[in-house]
Amino acid sequence: MVNTCPACGQSVRSREIRIDLATNTLFTDGRTIPLLPTEAEIMWALRGRPEGMTRWELMQAIYGYRWDEIADGTLRSWVSRLRKRLVDTDLEILPCKRVYRLTART
């Protein structure tokens, strides 16, 4: 499925993925990828939002009422780690005009 990012107009490919929050596991492209709990929460938040999420929206989704207690660099660090973990998959997390998007690689 291809959608268009409202922030930049680029096409965003989505892929069928499954995330098991009980085991912090990502299932995509016939692969099983173990995740850390925060990585699983980031994937869970982004999976249904092809238009992406702002840093504030993502922090709110992951940390809830405590989001303002979390250092801004913390989320960037988690997303950076998650990008590295996804490097050998058909998925990637792209920053787009201050919005994080989950998309399938072309």
N, C-alpha and C positions, 0 to 999 in steps of 0.2 A: 504494500500500500504506500502511496506517495501523497504527502500533504505539503502545504507551503507554510514556511515559517512567517508569521505575521510581522516579526521584528525586522527581517532582512529580505524576505521574498524568496529565499533559497528553498529548493525542494528538500523535504525531510522524508527519508524512507523509514517505515516502521516494519518491524519483524515480530513474529509471534514469539514471545518469551514467557517463561513462567518463573516466578520467584517464590520459594518456600521460606517464609519468615521464621517458621519453627526451627528449620535446620540451617538457615542463612545460605541457601543454595540457589544458584541461577541455572536455569535450563534453557539453552538456546542452540539452534543449529545442530541438534543432536548431541550436544555436549553438556556436561555437568560441571559447573564452576563453583567451588566453595567461596563464600564471601565472609567477611567480618560483619558483625551485626550492623554497624553504621553504614557499611557499603550496601548491604541488603536493603536498608531503609531508604537510601538514596535511589537505588534502582526501582524500588517499589513506588516512590514518589514520582519519578520521571517516566515510568513505563506508560502511564495513561495520559501523558501530556505532550503530544507531538509538537505543540506550539512552544514548549519549553516552560521553565519556571525561573523567575528572578531569584537572585541569591536570598532575598528576604523570604520569598515564598518557600524556597527549599529549606531554609533554616527553620521556618515555622512548622513545616511538615515533619521535619526530623526531630527537632528539639522541643516543639510545642511552646508552652508558656515560658520555658527557660531560654528561649533563643537569644534573648538580649544579654544573657550571662555568658554566652559562648563567644570567644574571640573570632573575629572575621576570618582570620587566616586558617582557623580550624576547618571550616567547610572547604576552603580551597585545597587544603592538604588531603582531606578525605577524597575529594573529586580527583585530585592528581593520582592518588594511590589506585583508585578505581579505574581510571583510564589505563594505567599500566597493567592492571589485572585483565582488562578487556582487550589488550593489544592483539592477542591471537584469536579473537572471536570475530564475528561479523557485526559487532556492535561498537559504537563509540559515543562518548559524551562530548558534545561540542559547545564551547562558549560562543554565544552569538549576541552581540550588542547587550551584554550584561544579563543574558538569559542562558541557562544551561538546558541543552536538549539531548535526548537519547535518540540516536538514529542508526540505521543499518549502513554499513560501509558500502560504497558503490563499486 
